[in-house]
Amino acid sequence: MTQAFAQESAPLDFSPRILPVPDPAPAPQVQEKALLRFITCGSVDDGKSTLIGRLLYDSSMVADDQLEALDRDSKKFGTQGANLDFALLVDGLAAEREQGITIDVAYRYFKTDRRSFIVADTPGHEQYTRNMATGASTADVAVILVDARKSILPQTRRHSFIVSMLGVRDVIVAINKMDLVDYSEARFNEIVAAYREMAQGLNFRSIAPLPISALAGDNITSLSENTPWFQGAPLLSLLETIDASGAELASAEFRFAVQWVNRPNLDFRGFSGWVASGSVKVGDRVASMPSGRETRVKSIVTMDGDLDLAVAGQSVTLTLEDEVDVSRGDILVGAAEKPVVATRVCARLLWTAETDMHPGASYIVKLGARTANVSIVKLHHLVDIHTFEQAPAHALGLNEIGLASLQFDRPMVFSDYRDNRDLGGFILIDRITNETVAFGLIDRQAPLPLAAPAEPETTEESVAAIWPRLAGDLREKLAPALASGGLIGLGALLFGASPATAVTLGLADAALRPLLHGLYGDYRAYSAKREAERLAARDVVQPDGDGI
């Protein structure tokens, strides 16, 4: 992990941040349970869905009709013989049951006497990394599973890096399938040591190692007799007691994202949205960004009545004393805590499209409640997922992560993702296909050398590096061209053309189609580059500051 991804924080503490193991006596009831969002992730077949199913089953959170359906489905789709296949409680798609894998993100809600939970079961396959990132984007805690027989795999590293990048600071490393290694303490310690070494620099606030068997139920809701050497707490106790209060967000600067202008009649104009961070009181002086116009909060309206104070996480409607032009996508902030407004920013991108990203391309961006146009000015580097080191690159491929400079077509309010996940994260959308091509995380602390001399377009490559790339390009472009030409020739024959004419038409299509496609791509890249240069020459509304 390089310095660019490091944050100013205390050294890693690998001790679990938990309370003492609770007594067997039932926990006292509380009027309002704290909500914890957590994600299960890891490599393929590490047991993520089975773990959630077992957790729901052992917590008595499965209704009788669901148990009957699980019994039927286990006999039809299960992989455990006559026993219940707990993964089927979560894997609901037909393709998931046929293949025994997780494809889409599955959310489940359950609660105990101590806390309410929303768990996201995410896929382990590399091609579904975008689904995993979607689940991690709202999680407070990550349960990263590791197969005790296989130890740390590349997808384990990728998922650990992504949850760290997406702001998850507390991790439970569940070493699963301990029953298949005879509950070996030595094997458990070996994997924990390997994970600790791998996680250095990922800035996790706490890491709690846990030996489990999701299939057998070891250390899920209670400590197992099969692991007498383990002195920690079971998984459910860890989840019930881990700190997810969000106190840091509540004490941060006030940010209110306007989602809707509420105008039910001539006498009321309110601005509805959610308090992304900080707090606001009636009478506080606020500013509307990016315009910077200041006013005071007149009232805080909710469905249950007016409030004197609204804090982070609440959805409210604010009315203002003055007639200030505020619309959807604007941000209300404390008048003394105005954020940076600019058109340029540095961001980390997780590329999720099959087609590569190239500098100069233009996309639609959704940042909070605001939509704008954005161009990728420069790709500074990508991250080698095997070493977490920076590597030079001129493009990003599927599931690759890199640091890029972006140019917006209008002034935007930027919050560092480390400080505010709601206002620091965005998605990029392809203009033609409407496909979400990337997740973006604003990083104001990263350098943005826009004024540096342009790098040469070509770099020296070794012969060993050139031939595999050329072969891949040949397969990628030649095969579709030949297939298309063959179909054109066959169609000509079916319509009565002579064989010579059909061959001529097929060869012409095979030759001209890639050429025209390449010319169109060059035209789009050239247009996007010119647009980025035009935007870069425009004046910024406020001076870029602190890494922007």
VOZAPA-991550 format. One line per field, with one value per residue (C-alpha): residue in one letter; x, y, z. Coordinates in nm, 2 decimals. Layout:
! residues N
res	A ...;
east	X ...;
north	Y ...;
up	Z ...;
***
This chain:
! residues 548
res	M T Q A F A Q E S A P L D F S P R I L P V P D P A P A P Q V Q E K A L L R F I T C G S V D D G K S T L I G R L L Y D S S M V A D D Q L E A L D R D S K K F G T Q G A N L D F A L L V D G L A A E R E Q G I T I D V A Y R Y F K T D R R S F I V A D T P G H E Q Y T R N M A T G A S T A D V A V I L V D A R K S I L P Q T R R H S F I V S M L G V R D V I V A I N K M D L V D Y S E A R F N E I V A A Y R E M A Q G L N F R S I A P L P I S A L A G D N I T S L S E N T P W F Q G A P L L S L L E T I D A S G A E L A S A E F R F A V Q W V N R P N L D F R G F S G W V A S G S V K V G D R V A S M P S G R E T R V K S I V T M D G D L D L A V A G Q S V T L T L E D E V D V S R G D I L V G A A E K P V V A T R V C A R L L W T A E T D M H P G A S Y I V K L G A R T A N V S I V K L H H L V D I H T F E Q A P A H A L G L N E I G L A S L Q F D R P M V F S D Y R D N R D L G G F I L I D R I T N E T V A F G L I D R Q A P L P L A A P A E P E T T E E S V A A I W P R L A G D L R E K L A P A L A S G G L I G L G A L L F G A S P A T A V T L G L A D A A L R P L L H G L Y G D Y R A Y S A K R E A E R L A A R D V V Q P D G D G I;
east	0.00 0.14 0.15 -0.12 -0.37 -0.26 -0.45 -0.32 -0.43 -0.30 -0.12 -0.34 -0.51 -0.59 -0.77 -1.15 -1.34 -1.60 -1.76 -1.71 -1.89 -2.25 -2.40 -2.64 -2.92 -3.14 -3.03 -3.25 -3.50 -3.45 -3.70 -3.49 -3.23 -2.92 -2.90 -2.59 -2.53 -2.27 -2.15 -2.02 -1.75 -1.46 -1.36 -1.58 -1.71 -1.58 -1.93 -2.08 -2.44 -2.41 -2.29 -2.58 -2.83 -2.68 -2.69 -3.05 -3.14 -2.95 -3.10 -3.45 -3.51 -3.65 -4.03 -4.19 -4.30 -3.95 -3.82 -4.06 -3.95 -3.58 -3.64 -3.80 -3.54 -3.25 -3.38 -3.41 -3.11 -2.90 -2.54 -2.56 -2.74 -3.03 -2.92 -3.05 -2.85 -2.86 -2.72 -3.06 -3.21 -3.01 -2.95 -3.29 -3.21 -3.26 -2.91 -2.77 -2.94 -2.84 -2.48 -2.45 -2.30 -2.40 -2.46 -2.66 -2.65 -2.90 -3.01 -3.17 -3.31 -3.31 -3.29 -3.19 -3.26 -2.95 -2.95 -3.12 -2.92 -2.92 -2.68 -2.57 -2.46 -2.23 -2.08 -1.73 -1.67 -1.44 -1.69 -1.94 -1.71 -1.94 -2.22 -1.98 -1.88 -2.25 -2.31 -1.99 -2.08 -2.34 -2.18 -2.05 -1.87 -1.73 -1.73 -1.45 -1.45 -1.14 -1.15 -0.93 -0.80 -0.70 -0.59 -0.56 -0.67 -0.65 -1.02 -0.98 -0.72 -0.94 -1.24 -1.03 -0.89 -1.24 -1.41 -1.11 -1.14 -1.52 -1.47 -1.54 -1.31 -1.41 -1.35 -1.43 -1.20 -1.40 -1.18 -1.45 -1.46 -1.25 -1.42 -1.23 -0.89 -0.98 -1.02 -0.64 -0.53 -0.20 -0.38 -0.60 -0.30 -0.12 -0.40 -0.45 -0.08 -0.10 -0.41 -0.24 0.06 -0.17 -0.38 -0.10 -0.18 -0.55 -0.63 -0.88 -0.97 -1.01 -0.97 -1.13 -1.02 -1.27 -1.26 -1.60 -1.77 -2.08 -2.21 -2.17 -2.26 -1.93 -1.88 -2.18 -2.42 -2.23 -1.87 -1.80 -1.66 -1.45 -1.23 -1.15 -0.83 -1.03 -1.09 -1.29 -1.66 -1.89 -1.99 -2.33 -2.19 -1.92 -2.19 -2.41 -2.14 -1.92 -1.93 -2.13 -2.27 -2.15 -2.04 -1.76 -2.02 -2.25 -1.97 -1.85 -1.93 -2.30 -2.39 -2.75 -2.82 -3.14 -3.34 -3.67 -3.81 -4.14 -4.40 -4.75 -4.91 -4.83 -4.74 -4.49 -4.15 -3.93 -3.62 -3.64 -3.33 -3.11 -2.85 -2.54 -2.32 -2.32 -2.63 -2.84 -3.06 -3.34 -3.18 -2.85 -2.69 -2.65 -2.53 -2.66 -2.38 -2.25 -2.40 -2.28 -2.59 -2.65 -2.96 -3.10 -3.30 -3.65 -3.79 -3.71 -4.02 -4.09 -4.40 -4.42 -4.39 -4.13 -3.79 -3.54 -3.24 -3.17 -2.86 -2.67 -2.89 -3.22 -3.44 -3.61 -3.75 -3.58 -3.75 -3.54 -3.60 -3.50 -3.60 -3.28 -3.26 -3.21 -3.28 -3.24 -2.87 -2.76 -2.60 -2.69 -2.39 -2.29 -2.21 -1.88 -1.80 -1.82 -1.67 -1.45 -1.64 -1.45 -1.47 -1.16 -1.10 -0.90 -1.08 -1.02 -1.21 -1.33 -1.39 -1.69 -1.74 -1.63 -1.49 -1.17 -1.15 -0.93 -0.83 -1.02 -1.35 -1.66 -1.93 -2.24 -2.17 -2.42 -2.28 -2.53 -2.85 -2.67 -2.61 -2.34 -2.10 -1.74 -1.43 -1.14 -0.84 -0.56 -0.51 -0.22 -0.18 -0.36 -0.33 -0.18 -0.43 -0.17 0.08 -0.14 0.14 0.09 0.16 0.17 -0.12 -0.29 -0.63 -0.84 -0.99 -1.27 -1.24 -0.92 -0.87 -0.69 -0.64 -0.76 -0.81 -1.17 -1.30 -1.67 -1.87 -2.01 -1.90 -1.95 -1.94 -1.67 -1.64 -1.36 -1.50 -1.31 -1.51 -1.85 -1.95 -2.28 -2.13 -1.79 -1.90 -2.03 -2.09 -2.00 -2.25 -2.19 -2.37 -2.46 -2.55 -2.66 -2.43 -2.27 -1.90 -1.73 -1.76 -1.58 -1.45 -1.33 -0.98 -0.89 -0.56 -0.42 -0.20 -0.35 -0.07 -0.28 -0.01 0.26 0.40 0.21 0.35 0.44 0.16 0.39 0.61 0.87 0.74 0.94 0.87 0.74 0.48 0.39 0.30 0.04 -0.13 -0.13 -0.26 -0.54 -0.63 -0.63 -0.87 -1.09 -1.12 -1.06 -1.31 -1.62 -1.52 -1.49 -1.82 -1.99 -1.85 -1.95 -2.31 -2.32 -2.19 -2.43 -2.72 -2.61 -2.62 -2.96 -3.09 -2.96 -2.62 -2.34 -2.07 -1.81 -2.03 -2.11 -1.74 -1.66 -1.94 -1.82 -1.46 -1.56 -1.77 -1.49 -1.24 -1.45 -1.65 -1.34 -1.21 -1.53 -1.56 -1.20 -1.26 -1.57 -1.39 -1.10 -1.36 -1.52 -1.19 -1.08 -1.40 -1.38 -1.02 -1.11 -1.40 -1.17 -0.92 -1.20 -1.33 -0.98 -0.93 -1.24 -1.21 -1.29 -1.56 -1.34 -0.97 -0.89 -0.76 -0.59 -0.53 -0.80;
north	0.00 0.33 0.66 0.80 0.57 0.61 0.83 1.01 0.77 0.58 0.25 -0.05 -0.21 -0.57 -0.63 -0.65 -0.35 -0.54 -0.55 -0.85 -1.16 -1.12 -1.34 -1.61 -1.41 -1.22 -0.87 -0.58 -0.45 -0.10 0.13 0.20 -0.04 0.08 -0.02 -0.19 -0.24 -0.51 -0.69 -1.04 -1.07 -1.28 -1.52 -1.77 -2.06 -1.92 -1.97 -1.62 -1.72 -2.02 -1.80 -1.56 -1.84 -2.01 -1.68 -1.62 -1.99 -1.99 -1.65 -1.79 -1.53 -1.77 -1.81 -2.15 -2.12 -2.02 -2.33 -2.55 -2.38 -2.42 -2.79 -2.83 -2.63 -2.81 -3.14 -2.99 -2.75 -2.82 -2.93 -3.09 -3.41 -3.46 -3.17 -2.81 -2.59 -2.26 -2.07 -2.11 -1.87 -1.59 -1.71 -1.66 -1.62 -1.93 -1.90 -1.88 -2.20 -2.38 -2.29 -2.27 -1.92 -1.57 -1.33 -1.03 -0.85 -1.00 -0.78 -0.94 -0.76 -0.92 -0.81 -0.93 -0.79 -0.57 -0.44 -0.44 -0.55 -0.51 -0.76 -0.76 -1.09 -1.01 -1.23 -1.35 -1.38 -1.12 -1.04 -0.93 -0.70 -0.41 -0.58 -0.63 -0.26 -0.16 -0.36 -0.22 0.14 0.16 -0.09 0.00 -0.34 -0.60 -0.97 -1.10 -1.48 -1.68 -2.05 -2.23 -2.47 -2.20 -1.90 -1.55 -1.55 -1.26 -1.19 -1.17 -0.90 -0.72 -0.72 -0.60 -0.32 -0.22 -0.21 0.00 0.23 0.26 0.38 0.06 0.08 -0.23 -0.57 -0.92 -1.18 -1.50 -1.81 -2.05 -2.42 -2.49 -2.83 -2.93 -2.86 -3.04 -2.70 -2.65 -2.36 -2.35 -2.31 -2.04 -1.84 -1.89 -1.73 -1.45 -1.36 -1.36 -1.14 -0.89 -0.87 -0.81 -0.55 -0.32 0.02 -0.04 0.18 -0.05 0.08 -0.27 -0.63 -0.92 -1.27 -1.54 -1.92 -2.05 -2.32 -2.17 -2.51 -2.67 -2.35 -2.32 -1.97 -1.82 -1.74 -1.91 -2.03 -2.38 -2.67 -2.76 -2.45 -2.44 -2.25 -1.95 -1.69 -1.43 -1.37 -1.54 -1.36 -1.25 -1.10 -0.91 -0.77 -0.67 -0.49 -0.33 0.05 0.19 0.50 0.74 0.99 1.12 1.21 1.37 1.60 1.70 2.01 2.06 1.94 1.91 1.77 1.92 1.65 1.82 2.17 2.13 2.38 2.25 2.60 2.97 3.01 2.74 2.67 2.41 2.22 1.85 1.62 1.45 1.58 1.42 1.53 1.76 1.92 2.23 2.43 2.68 3.02 2.89 3.08 2.87 2.91 2.76 2.61 2.65 3.00 3.10 3.30 3.31 3.31 3.16 2.84 2.94 2.60 2.23 2.04 1.67 1.45 1.42 1.79 2.06 2.01 2.25 2.04 1.80 1.57 1.35 1.08 1.25 1.34 1.67 1.98 2.31 2.65 2.96 3.32 3.47 3.40 3.23 3.04 2.68 2.38 2.00 1.91 2.22 2.18 2.38 2.43 2.63 2.98 2.96 2.62 2.67 2.38 2.41 2.48 2.41 2.23 2.01 1.73 1.42 1.09 0.72 0.51 0.15 0.07 -0.16 -0.16 -0.42 -0.14 0.03 0.38 0.62 0.98 1.23 1.04 1.23 1.08 1.17 1.20 1.17 1.32 1.33 1.47 1.65 1.55 1.70 1.62 1.52 1.45 1.23 1.46 1.22 0.88 0.91 0.54 0.22 0.00 -0.35 -0.56 -0.82 -0.58 -0.26 -0.07 0.21 0.12 0.35 0.31 0.49 0.32 0.13 -0.21 -0.40 -0.41 -0.21 0.08 0.40 0.77 1.01 1.39 1.49 1.81 1.90 2.13 2.33 2.43 2.14 2.11 1.86 1.67 1.42 1.07 1.00 1.28 1.22 0.91 1.06 1.37 1.23 0.93 0.94 0.72 0.76 0.68 0.61 0.86 0.61 0.29 0.44 0.18 0.26 0.24 0.34 0.41 0.73 0.85 1.21 1.24 1.60 1.50 1.34 1.55 1.69 1.78 1.93 2.19 1.92 1.88 1.63 1.29 1.14 0.94 0.64 0.45 0.18 -0.17 -0.49 -0.75 -0.99 -0.73 -0.63 -0.97 -1.07 -0.73 -0.76 -1.11 -1.00 -0.71 -0.94 -1.19 -0.91 -0.73 -1.00 -1.26 -1.03 -0.88 -1.23 -1.34 -1.03 -1.07 -1.43 -1.34 -1.07 -1.32 -1.58 -1.33 -1.23 -1.60 -1.65 -1.35 -1.49 -1.33 -1.52 -1.68 -1.43 -1.14 -1.29 -1.34 -0.98 -0.84 -1.04 -0.94 -0.58 -0.58 -0.76 -0.49 -0.18 -0.24 -0.23 0.07 0.27 0.16 0.27 0.61 0.67 0.59 0.82 1.09 1.05 1.05 1.36 1.54 1.45 1.57 1.91 1.95 1.87 2.13 2.39 2.32 2.34 2.68 2.82 3.02 2.82 2.98 2.96 2.88 2.52 2.44 2.16 1.91 2.03;
up	0.00 -0.10 0.08 -0.15 0.00 0.36 0.60 0.91 1.18 1.47 1.41 1.33 1.63 1.55 1.88 1.84 1.96 2.16 2.50 2.73 2.63 2.75 3.01 2.90 3.07 2.81 2.73 2.85 2.60 2.47 2.31 2.00 1.88 1.70 1.34 1.21 0.84 0.76 0.45 0.40 0.13 0.02 -0.25 -0.43 -0.22 0.11 0.26 0.27 0.20 0.42 0.71 0.68 0.65 0.96 1.15 1.07 1.15 1.49 1.58 1.53 1.26 1.01 1.00 0.98 0.62 0.53 0.70 0.51 0.18 0.28 0.34 0.00 -0.18 0.00 -0.14 -0.49 -0.51 -0.20 -0.19 0.16 0.09 0.33 0.55 0.52 0.28 0.46 0.16 -0.01 0.25 0.08 -0.28 -0.44 -0.81 -1.03 -1.17 -0.82 -0.71 -1.03 -1.00 -0.63 -0.64 -0.54 -0.83 -0.71 -0.37 -0.13 0.17 0.48 0.79 1.13 1.49 1.84 2.18 2.15 1.79 1.45 1.14 0.77 0.61 0.25 0.10 -0.19 -0.47 -0.47 -0.84 -0.99 -1.27 -1.01 -0.82 -0.90 -0.70 -0.41 -0.41 -0.41 -0.10 0.07 -0.01 0.28 0.52 0.87 0.92 0.68 0.76 0.53 0.50 0.43 0.35 0.61 0.35 0.09 0.31 0.15 -0.22 -0.48 -0.44 -0.06 -0.12 -0.37 -0.14 0.16 -0.05 -0.18 0.17 0.30 0.00 0.06 0.41 0.62 0.92 1.13 0.99 1.12 0.96 0.97 0.91 0.78 0.73 1.04 1.06 0.74 0.90 1.23 1.41 1.40 1.61 1.42 1.09 1.23 1.36 1.03 0.83 1.08 1.05 0.67 0.68 0.92 0.70 0.39 0.56 0.67 0.54 0.47 0.77 0.93 1.27 1.42 1.29 1.48 1.38 1.43 1.37 1.25 1.06 0.90 0.80 1.15 1.34 1.53 1.69 1.51 1.80 2.08 2.15 2.02 2.22 1.91 1.95 2.33 2.24 2.11 2.39 2.19 2.13 1.88 1.56 1.68 2.00 1.80 1.57 1.87 2.06 1.79 1.80 1.50 1.66 1.39 1.65 1.42 1.15 1.40 1.52 1.17 0.97 0.88 0.53 0.41 0.06 -0.09 -0.27 -0.33 -0.31 -0.11 -0.23 -0.13 -0.13 -0.17 0.20 0.23 0.07 0.23 0.12 0.19 0.22 0.47 0.71 0.57 0.86 1.15 1.30 1.26 1.49 1.43 1.39 1.26 0.98 0.67 0.32 -0.01 -0.22 -0.48 -0.50 -0.15 -0.05 0.32 0.54 0.86 0.94 1.01 1.11 1.09 0.98 1.00 0.96 1.34 1.41 1.41 1.57 1.73 1.63 1.34 1.34 1.09 0.95 0.98 0.68 0.74 0.56 0.63 0.58 0.55 0.66 0.33 -0.03 -0.14 -0.47 -0.36 -0.59 -0.60 -0.59 -0.38 -0.05 0.27 0.49 0.80 0.70 0.87 0.73 0.36 0.15 -0.16 -0.48 -0.80 -1.14 -1.10 -0.85 -0.80 -0.74 -0.71 -0.96 -0.95 -1.31 -1.36 -1.74 -2.00 -2.22 -2.10 -1.96 -2.15 -2.06 -2.26 -2.25 -2.13 -1.90 -1.70 -1.33 -1.04 -0.72 -0.44 -0.59 -0.86 -1.22 -1.44 -1.73 -1.65 -1.85 -1.74 -1.78 -1.67 -1.52 -1.27 -1.18 -1.11 -0.80 -0.83 -0.64 -0.55 -0.39 -0.33 -0.50 -0.76 -1.12 -1.43 -1.67 -1.96 -1.91 -1.66 -1.74 -1.57 -1.19 -1.19 -0.94 -1.02 -0.94 -1.20 -1.25 -1.34 -1.50 -1.44 -1.67 -1.38 -1.02 -0.78 -0.40 -0.31 0.01 0.07 0.08 0.41 0.57 0.41 0.22 0.10 -0.06 -0.15 -0.36 -0.72 -1.02 -1.39 -1.66 -2.02 -2.24 -2.51 -2.32 -1.98 -1.82 -1.49 -1.58 -1.25 -0.88 -0.78 -0.45 -0.41 -0.27 -0.20 -0.03 -0.35 -0.57 -0.89 -1.13 -1.40 -1.49 -1.53 -1.88 -2.09 -2.10 -2.44 -2.59 -2.65 -2.42 -2.49 -2.45 -2.45 -2.72 -2.45 -2.35 -2.70 -2.85 -2.59 -2.63 -3.01 -3.00 -2.76 -2.99 -3.29 -3.12 -3.00 -3.34 -3.60 -3.48 -3.47 -3.81 -3.97 -3.81 -3.94 -4.29 -4.30 -4.21 -4.48 -4.74 -4.63 -4.65 -5.00 -5.11 -4.97 -5.17 -5.49 -5.53 -5.70 -5.48 -5.60 -5.51 -5.17 -5.10 -5.21 -4.99 -4.69 -4.72 -4.77 -4.45 -4.26 -4.37 -4.35 -4.03 -3.79 -3.98 -3.94 -3.58 -3.51 -3.68 -3.48 -3.16 -3.25 -3.33 -2.99 -2.80 -3.00 -2.92 -2.55 -2.54 -2.70 -2.46 -2.16 -2.28 -2.32 -1.97 -1.82 -1.97 -1.80 -1.48 -1.16 -0.94 -0.63 -0.61 -0.58 -0.24 -0.05 -0.33 -0.57;
***
